[in-house]
Amino acid sequence: MLKVLIIDDETQIRMLLSRIISLEGFEVILVENLKIALRQVTINKPDIIICDVFLPDGNGVDFIPKIKALVPDSEIILLTAHGNIEDGVQAIKNGAFDYLTKGDDNNRIIPLISNAAEKIELKKRLIKLESLINKKYTFDSIIGKSKPILSAIDIAKKVSSTDTSILLYGETGTGKEIFANAIHASSKRAGFSFVAVNCSALSHELLESEMFGYKAGAFTGAIKDKKGLFEQADNGTIFLDEIGEMPLDLQAKLLRTIECGEFIKVGDCKATTTNVRIIAATNKNLKESINKGEFREDLFYRLSVFTIELPALRERGNDIILIARNFIDAFSSKMGKTILNVEDGFYDALINYKWNGNIRELRNTIERCLILCSDNILKSTDLPLEIQMAKDGDINSMELANIEKQHICKVLAFTSGNKTEASRLLKIGLTTLYRKLEIYGINI
């Protein structure tokens, strides 16, 4: 509920305004002079202030800067019995939301308060959104306490304040783009654009057009000029993901852009200048690509002025649990579910799994588990079978026989040992079930 402070030395006007405004759902505070008002502003932090211009201990127009100093996001509406243009102009200059004449503008008060309330709510949403964005793209948002990830964060923090080109190494799903965003957000270019392009997701022609833009008429369908990502990212940062997949001739064009700070759009005959920081990322061994003639050595050295290697999730130990808990909280909130408990076996299975897809695979797994969870308790049986079966040193855990044995045991546990019901659920004959129990040595 928004708070409205009414400052007026006339009791009848205070009470009338209070009655009208409180009926609209606002919390109302009444005072009769500026001295008391100043104390109320300090204590209650009102959202909207309705203030008379002429008060026994001062002028409402002059009081506006004092209010704004204490509650900068508040909105102030001035009331006066004798309005004049000079006071109205000065009030707006001092930061008032509006200026009304008593009697003449009575019908405007409620709509004006509603407009002021909408403005305040919009400010609050923007502040919350900015907070979420800033949190998302800072190093503090990178979850983990293991030595490998803390080392990578420490290096990234040190290089973020420079304009040095950075090459991020890491398997798919290790968080390379998150690191790139955090580096940009911590750099002196943070106030400018961060743009990203996946070099493996586009064809040669589309990638060139996307990166460098084109002139109208450059090719069929190019009906107007288009800015490329290098132009959009001017003074900011461009993130080139999967740089190892970029075609050789585009690598040459990129090298010139890095060395000269300029590029030529598709279909253009003159150069366009740009000032960007480049962060590139790859999951390939670029030195091997150089030996195979798939990547330019000169470009490699320009991009890898500073390299940061991001650890695979399987190398981060208990970070797996921290990240999983974060995903559990996020998805349970999104799905409107309340997770009351997580069984120890659930986390044990996560730790034992190899996570070839890294954080991205873990995220998808947790989302799947939250969808399947029906009793608000996450159990290891909610996990995909390949994760349930993964055990350190157990090279036979994925064999079909082992999977079948485990499944029969789970079904028997579900039926409390009722073999007739278990055979029905397994869709096999009772005789077949008994034979499999004997083969697998299951005694239930």
VEXDREN-2710 file (C-alpha; in Angstrom, 1 decimal):
% VEXDREN-2710
k/r/px/py/pz
1/MET/0.0/0.0/0.0
2/LEU/1.4/3.4/-1.0
3/LYS/1.7/6.1/1.6
4/VAL/0.3/9.6/1.0
5/LEU/1.4/12.5/3.3
6/ILE/-1.0/15.5/3.4
7/ILE/0.5/18.8/4.6
8/ASP/-2.1/21.5/5.1
9/ASP/-2.8/23.9/8.0
10/GLU/-6.6/23.9/7.3
11/THR/-8.2/21.0/9.3
12/GLN/-11.2/20.7/7.0
13/ILE/-9.1/20.4/3.9
14/ARG/-6.8/17.8/5.5
15/MET/-9.8/15.7/6.6
16/LEU/-11.6/16.0/3.3
17/LEU/-8.5/14.9/1.3
18/SER/-7.8/12.1/3.8
19/ARG/-11.3/10.7/3.4
20/ILE/-11.2/10.9/-0.4
21/ILE/-7.7/9.5/-0.8
22/SER/-8.1/6.7/1.8
23/LEU/-11.2/5.4/-0.1
24/GLU/-8.8/4.8/-3.1
25/GLY/-6.8/2.4/-1.0
26/PHE/-3.9/4.6/0.1
27/GLU/-2.5/4.9/3.6
28/VAL/-2.8/8.5/4.6
29/ILE/-0.7/10.5/7.1
30/LEU/-1.9/14.0/8.1
31/VAL/0.3/16.9/9.4
32/GLU/-0.4/20.7/9.7
33/ASN/3.1/22.2/9.2
34/LEU/6.5/21.7/7.6
35/LYS/8.3/20.9/10.9
36/ILE/6.2/17.9/11.6
37/ALA/6.1/17.0/7.9
38/LEU/9.9/16.8/7.9
39/ARG/9.9/14.3/10.8
40/GLN/7.2/12.2/9.1
41/VAL/9.1/12.2/5.8
42/THR/12.1/10.9/7.7
43/ILE/10.3/8.2/9.6
44/ASN/7.6/7.0/7.2
45/LYS/9.2/7.6/3.8
46/PRO/5.9/8.5/2.1
47/ASP/5.5/7.8/-1.7
48/ILE/3.3/10.8/-2.5
49/ILE/3.2/14.2/-0.7
50/ILE/0.4/16.6/-1.1
51/CYS/1.6/20.0/0.3
52/ASP/0.0/23.4/0.6
53/VAL/2.1/26.2/-0.7
54/PHE/1.6/28.7/2.1
55/LEU/2.1/27.2/5.5
56/PRO/2.6/28.9/8.9
57/ASP/6.3/27.9/9.1
58/GLY/7.4/28.0/5.4
59/ASN/6.7/27.7/1.7
60/GLY/5.8/24.4/0.1
61/VAL/7.7/25.3/-3.1
62/ASP/10.9/25.8/-1.1
63/PHE/10.2/22.6/0.9
64/ILE/10.4/20.4/-2.3
65/PRO/14.2/20.0/-2.4
66/LYS/14.3/19.0/1.3
67/ILE/11.7/16.2/0.6
68/LYS/13.6/15.0/-2.5
69/ALA/16.8/14.8/-0.5
70/LEU/15.2/12.4/2.0
71/VAL/12.9/10.5/-0.4
72/PRO/14.2/11.0/-4.0
73/ASP/11.6/8.7/-5.6
74/SER/8.6/10.4/-4.0
75/GLU/6.2/12.5/-6.0
76/ILE/5.0/15.9/-4.7
77/ILE/1.8/17.6/-5.6
78/LEU/1.4/21.2/-4.5
79/LEU/-1.9/22.8/-3.6
80/THR/-2.5/26.5/-3.2
81/ALA/-5.6/28.8/-2.7
82/HIS/-4.1/31.5/-4.9
83/GLY/-2.3/30.0/-7.8
84/ASN/0.1/31.9/-10.0
85/ILE/2.2/31.0/-12.9
86/GLU/5.5/31.9/-11.3
87/ASP/5.0/29.6/-8.3
88/GLY/3.8/26.8/-10.6
89/VAL/6.9/27.0/-12.8
90/GLN/9.2/27.1/-9.9
91/ALA/7.5/24.2/-8.3
92/ILE/8.0/22.0/-11.4
93/LYS/11.6/23.2/-11.6
94/ASN/12.2/22.1/-8.0
95/GLY/10.8/18.6/-8.8
96/ALA/7.1/18.7/-8.1
97/PHE/4.9/16.3/-10.0
98/ASP/2.1/18.9/-10.5
99/TYR/0.7/22.1/-9.1
100/LEU/-3.1/22.5/-8.4
101/THR/-5.3/25.4/-7.3
102/LYS/-7.7/24.5/-4.5
103/GLY/-11.3/24.5/-5.5
104/ASP/-10.7/24.9/-9.3
105/ASP/-8.9/21.6/-9.7
106/ASN/-10.6/19.3/-7.1
107/ASN/-11.7/16.8/-9.8
108/ARG/-8.0/16.4/-10.8
109/ILE/-6.7/15.3/-7.5
110/ILE/-7.6/11.6/-7.6
111/PRO/-6.5/11.1/-11.2
112/LEU/-3.3/13.0/-10.5
113/ILE/-2.5/10.8/-7.5
114/SER/-3.2/7.7/-9.6
115/ASN/-0.8/8.9/-12.2
116/ALA/1.8/9.6/-9.6
117/ALA/1.3/6.1/-8.1
118/GLU/1.7/4.6/-11.5
119/LYS/5.0/6.5/-12.0
120/ILE/6.2/5.3/-8.6
121/GLU/5.3/1.7/-9.3
122/LEU/7.1/1.9/-12.7
123/LYS/10.2/3.2/-11.0
124/LYS/10.1/0.4/-8.5
125/ARG/9.8/-2.2/-11.2
126/LEU/12.7/-0.7/-13.1
127/ILE/14.9/-0.6/-10.0
128/LYS/14.0/-4.3/-9.4
129/LEU/14.7/-5.2/-13.0
130/GLU/18.0/-3.4/-13.0
131/SER/19.0/-5.1/-9.8
132/LEU/18.1/-8.5/-11.3
133/ILE/20.1/-7.7/-14.5
134/ASN/23.1/-6.5/-12.5
135/LYS/23.0/-9.5/-10.3
136/LYS/22.7/-11.8/-13.3
137/TYR/25.7/-10.4/-15.0
138/THR/28.2/-10.0/-12.2
139/PHE/30.8/-12.4/-10.9
140/ASP/28.8/-12.7/-7.7
141/SER/26.1/-14.5/-9.8
142/ILE/28.6/-17.3/-10.7
143/ILE/27.8/-20.1/-8.2
144/GLY/30.7/-22.1/-6.8
145/LYS/33.3/-22.4/-4.1
146/SER/35.6/-25.0/-5.7
147/LYS/39.2/-24.1/-6.3
148/PRO/39.0/-24.3/-10.1
149/ILE/36.1/-22.0/-10.5
150/LEU/37.4/-19.5/-7.9
151/SER/40.7/-19.4/-9.8
152/ALA/38.9/-18.7/-13.1
153/ILE/36.8/-15.9/-11.5
154/ASP/39.9/-14.3/-9.9
155/ILE/41.7/-14.2/-13.2
156/ALA/38.6/-12.8/-15.0
157/LYS/38.2/-10.1/-12.4
158/LYS/41.8/-9.0/-12.9
159/VAL/41.6/-8.8/-16.7
160/SER/38.1/-7.3/-16.8
161/SER/39.3/-3.7/-16.1
162/THR/41.5/-3.8/-19.1
163/ASP/40.7/-3.7/-22.9
164/THR/42.7/-6.8/-23.5
165/SER/41.2/-9.4/-25.9
166/ILE/40.2/-12.6/-24.0
167/LEU/39.8/-16.2/-25.2
168/LEU/37.6/-18.4/-23.0
169/TYR/38.3/-22.2/-23.2
170/GLY/35.8/-24.7/-21.9
171/GLU/33.6/-27.6/-22.7
172/THR/30.0/-26.9/-24.0
173/GLY/27.8/-25.8/-21.1
174/THR/30.6/-24.6/-18.7
175/GLY/29.2/-21.0/-18.6
176/LYS/31.5/-19.2/-21.1
177/GLU/28.8/-16.6/-22.0
178/ILE/28.1/-15.9/-18.4
179/PHE/31.7/-15.2/-17.8
180/ALA/31.8/-12.9/-20.9
181/ASN/28.8/-11.0/-19.6
182/ALA/30.4/-10.7/-16.1
183/ILE/33.7/-9.4/-17.6
184/HIS/31.8/-6.8/-19.6
185/ALA/29.7/-5.7/-16.6
186/SER/32.9/-5.2/-14.6
187/SER/34.7/-3.3/-17.3
188/LYS/34.8/0.4/-18.2
189/ARG/32.6/-0.5/-21.2
190/ALA/29.7/-1.6/-19.0
191/GLY/27.6/1.4/-20.0
192/PHE/27.7/0.3/-23.6
193/SER/26.3/-2.7/-25.5
194/PHE/27.2/-6.3/-25.0
195/VAL/26.4/-8.3/-28.2
196/ALA/26.9/-12.0/-28.8
197/VAL/27.1/-14.2/-31.9
198/ASN/27.4/-18.0/-32.2
199/CYS/29.8/-18.5/-35.0
200/SER/28.7/-22.1/-35.5
201/ALA/24.9/-21.3/-35.7
202/LEU/25.0/-19.4/-39.0
203/SER/26.0/-20.1/-42.6
204/HIS/29.0/-18.2/-44.0
205/GLU/26.9/-15.6/-45.7
206/LEU/24.6/-15.0/-42.8
207/LEU/27.5/-14.8/-40.3
208/GLU/29.3/-12.2/-42.4
209/SER/26.1/-10.1/-42.7
210/GLU/25.4/-10.5/-39.0
211/MET/28.8/-9.5/-37.9
212/PHE/29.6/-6.7/-40.3
213/GLY/26.2/-5.6/-41.7
214/TYR/25.4/-4.8/-45.3
215/LYS/24.3/-2.0/-47.7
216/ALA/21.0/-1.9/-49.4
217/GLY/21.1/-3.7/-52.7
218/ALA/24.1/-5.9/-51.7
219/PHE/22.1/-9.0/-52.4
220/THR/18.6/-10.1/-53.2
221/GLY/16.3/-9.1/-50.3
222/ALA/18.7/-6.4/-48.9
223/ILE/16.2/-3.5/-49.3
224/LYS/17.8/-1.3/-46.7
225/ASP/21.1/-0.8/-44.8
226/LYS/21.7/-3.1/-41.8
227/LYS/24.0/-2.5/-38.9
228/GLY/26.2/-5.4/-38.1
229/LEU/27.1/-6.5/-34.5
230/PHE/30.4/-4.8/-34.6
231/GLU/28.7/-1.5/-35.3
232/GLN/26.0/-2.2/-32.7
233/ALA/28.7/-3.0/-30.1
234/ASP/30.7/0.2/-30.7
235/ASN/32.4/1.2/-27.5
236/GLY/31.1/-2.0/-25.9
237/THR/31.9/-5.7/-26.1
238/ILE/31.3/-8.3/-28.7
239/PHE/31.3/-12.0/-27.7
240/LEU/32.3/-14.4/-30.4
241/ASP/31.1/-17.9/-29.3
242/GLU/32.5/-21.0/-31.0
243/ILE/35.1/-18.9/-32.7
244/GLY/36.8/-22.1/-33.9
245/GLU/33.9/-22.7/-36.3
246/MET/34.4/-19.4/-38.2
247/PRO/35.3/-19.9/-41.9
248/LEU/38.9/-19.0/-42.9
249/ASP/38.0/-16.0/-45.1
250/LEU/35.9/-14.5/-42.3
251/GLN/38.8/-15.0/-39.9
252/ALA/40.9/-12.8/-42.2
253/LYS/38.2/-10.1/-42.2
254/LEU/38.0/-10.3/-38.4
255/LEU/41.8/-10.1/-38.1
256/ARG/41.8/-6.8/-40.1
257/THR/39.0/-5.4/-37.8
258/ILE/41.0/-6.2/-34.7
259/GLU/44.2/-4.7/-36.1
260/CYS/42.8/-1.6/-37.8
261/GLY/39.5/-1.0/-35.9
262/GLU/37.6/-0.9/-39.1
263/PHE/35.6/-3.2/-41.5
264/ILE/33.8/-3.1/-44.8
265/LYS/30.1/-3.9/-44.8
266/VAL/28.8/-6.4/-47.4
267/GLY/28.2/-4.4/-50.6
268/ASP/30.0/-1.3/-49.4
269/CYS/33.1/0.3/-50.7
270/LYS/34.2/2.3/-47.8
271/ALA/35.3/1.3/-44.3
272/THR/33.3/1.7/-41.1
273/THR/35.3/2.3/-37.9
274/THR/34.5/0.5/-34.7
275/ASN/35.9/0.5/-31.1
276/VAL/35.0/-2.8/-29.4
277/ARG/36.5/-5.2/-27.0
278/ILE/36.5/-8.8/-28.2
279/ILE/35.9/-11.8/-26.0
280/ALA/36.0/-15.1/-27.9
281/ALA/35.1/-18.6/-26.7
282/THR/35.7/-22.1/-27.9
283/ASN/35.5/-25.7/-26.8
284/LYS/38.1/-26.8/-29.5
285/ASN/41.9/-27.0/-29.2
286/LEU/42.7/-24.1/-31.5
287/LYS/46.4/-25.0/-31.7
288/GLU/45.3/-28.4/-33.2
289/SER/43.0/-26.4/-35.6
290/ILE/46.0/-24.3/-36.6
291/ASN/48.0/-27.4/-37.4
292/LYS/45.2/-28.7/-39.5
293/GLY/44.9/-25.4/-41.4
294/GLU/41.4/-24.7/-40.0
295/PHE/42.3/-21.7/-38.0
296/ARG/44.6/-18.7/-38.6
297/GLU/47.6/-18.6/-36.3
298/ASP/47.9/-14.8/-36.5
299/LEU/44.2/-14.5/-35.4
300/PHE/44.8/-16.9/-32.6
301/TYR/47.5/-14.8/-31.1
302/ARG/45.4/-11.6/-31.4
303/LEU/42.4/-13.2/-29.7
304/SER/44.4/-15.1/-27.0
305/VAL/46.2/-12.1/-25.5
306/PHE/44.7/-13.4/-22.3
307/THR/43.2/-16.9/-21.9
308/ILE/40.9/-18.2/-19.2
309/GLU/40.1/-21.9/-18.9
310/LEU/36.7/-22.7/-17.4
311/PRO/36.6/-26.0/-15.5
312/ALA/34.2/-28.8/-16.5
313/LEU/31.4/-29.4/-13.9
314/ARG/32.7/-32.9/-13.0
315/GLU/35.9/-31.1/-11.8
316/ARG/34.1/-28.9/-9.4
317/GLY/33.1/-31.3/-6.7
318/ASN/30.4/-30.1/-4.3
319/ASP/29.7/-27.1/-6.6
320/ILE/27.3/-29.5/-8.4
321/ILE/25.1/-29.5/-5.2
322/LEU/25.2/-25.7/-4.9
323/ILE/24.3/-25.2/-8.5
324/ALA/21.6/-27.9/-8.3
325/ARG/20.0/-26.2/-5.3
326/ASN/20.0/-22.9/-7.1
327/PHE/18.1/-24.5/-10.0
328/ILE/15.7/-26.3/-7.6
329/ASP/14.8/-22.9/-6.1
330/ALA/14.5/-21.2/-9.5
331/PHE/12.3/-23.9/-11.1
332/SER/10.2/-24.6/-8.0
333/SER/9.3/-20.9/-7.9
334/LYS/8.6/-20.8/-11.6
335/MET/6.4/-23.9/-11.4
336/GLY/4.7/-22.9/-8.2
337/LYS/5.9/-26.0/-6.4
338/THR/7.2/-26.2/-2.8
339/ILE/10.0/-28.7/-2.4
340/LEU/9.9/-29.9/1.2
341/ASN/12.9/-32.2/1.1
342/VAL/15.7/-33.5/-1.1
343/GLU/16.9/-37.1/-0.3
344/ASP/20.6/-37.6/0.2
345/GLY/20.7/-40.1/-2.6
346/PHE/19.5/-37.5/-5.0
347/TYR/22.6/-35.4/-4.5
348/ASP/24.9/-38.4/-4.3
349/ALA/23.7/-39.4/-7.8
350/LEU/24.4/-35.9/-9.1
351/ILE/28.0/-36.0/-7.7
352/ASN/28.7/-39.4/-9.2
353/TYR/27.5/-38.5/-12.7
354/LYS/30.1/-37.2/-15.3
355/TRP/28.0/-34.3/-16.7
356/ASN/29.4/-34.2/-20.2
357/GLY/26.9/-31.5/-21.0
358/ASN/28.1/-29.6/-17.9
359/ILE/25.9/-26.9/-16.3
360/ARG/23.4/-26.9/-19.2
361/GLU/22.8/-30.6/-18.8
362/LEU/22.4/-30.2/-15.0
363/ARG/19.9/-27.4/-15.5
364/ASN/17.8/-29.5/-17.9
365/THR/18.0/-32.5/-15.5
366/ILE/16.7/-30.4/-12.5
367/GLU/13.9/-29.0/-14.5
368/ARG/12.8/-32.5/-15.6
369/CYS/12.9/-33.7/-12.0
370/LEU/10.8/-30.8/-10.8
371/ILE/8.2/-31.6/-13.5
372/LEU/8.1/-35.3/-12.5
373/CYS/8.2/-34.7/-8.7
374/SER/4.7/-35.4/-7.4
375/ASP/5.0/-35.5/-3.6
376/ASN/7.2/-32.4/-3.0
377/ILE/10.2/-34.6/-2.2
378/LEU/13.0/-34.9/-4.7
379/LYS/14.3/-38.5/-4.8
380/SER/17.0/-40.2/-6.8
381/THR/14.3/-42.1/-8.6
382/ASP/13.2/-38.8/-10.2
383/LEU/16.5/-38.6/-12.0
384/PRO/17.0/-40.0/-15.5
385/LEU/18.0/-43.7/-15.4
386/GLU/21.6/-43.1/-16.7
387/ILE/22.2/-40.7/-13.7
388/GLN/20.7/-43.2/-11.2
389/MET/23.0/-45.9/-12.5
390/ALA/26.2/-43.9/-12.6
391/LYS/28.6/-45.0/-9.9
392/ASP/32.3/-44.3/-9.6
393/GLY/34.3/-47.3/-10.6
394/ASP/31.2/-49.3/-11.7
395/ILE/32.0/-49.8/-15.4
396/ASN/29.1/-52.3/-15.8
397/SER/26.4/-50.0/-14.3
398/MET/25.0/-49.2/-17.7
399/GLU/24.7/-52.8/-19.0
400/LEU/21.2/-53.8/-20.0
401/ALA/21.1/-56.6/-17.4
402/ASN/21.9/-54.3/-14.6
403/ILE/19.3/-51.8/-15.7
404/GLU/16.7/-54.5/-15.9
405/LYS/17.6/-55.8/-12.5
406/GLN/17.3/-52.3/-10.9
407/HIS/14.0/-51.7/-12.6
408/ILE/12.5/-55.0/-11.4
409/CYS/13.7/-54.1/-7.8
410/LYS/12.0/-50.7/-8.0
411/VAL/8.7/-52.1/-9.2
412/LEU/8.7/-54.8/-6.5
413/ALA/9.5/-52.1/-3.9
414/PHE/6.5/-50.1/-5.3
415/THR/4.2/-53.1/-5.0
416/SER/5.5/-54.0/-1.5
417/GLY/6.8/-57.3/-2.8
418/ASN/3.5/-58.3/-4.6
419/LYS/4.9/-60.3/-7.5
420/THR/1.6/-60.7/-9.3
421/GLU/1.1/-56.9/-9.3
422/ALA/4.7/-56.4/-10.3
423/SER/4.4/-58.8/-13.3
424/ARG/1.3/-56.9/-14.4
425/LEU/3.1/-53.5/-14.2
426/LEU/6.2/-54.9/-16.0
427/LYS/3.9/-56.4/-18.6
428/ILE/5.6/-59.9/-18.3
429/GLY/4.2/-63.2/-17.2
430/LEU/4.5/-64.3/-13.6
431/THR/6.7/-67.3/-14.6
432/THR/9.0/-65.0/-16.5
433/LEU/9.3/-62.7/-13.4
434/TYR/10.2/-65.6/-11.1
435/ARG/12.8/-66.8/-13.6
436/LYS/14.4/-63.3/-13.7
437/LEU/14.4/-63.1/-9.9
438/GLU/16.4/-66.3/-9.8
439/ILE/18.8/-65.2/-12.5
440/TYR/19.5/-61.8/-10.8
441/GLY/19.5/-63.3/-7.3
442/ILE/16.7/-61.0/-6.1
443/ASN/15.2/-62.3/-2.9
444/ILE/12.0/-60.5/-2.1
END
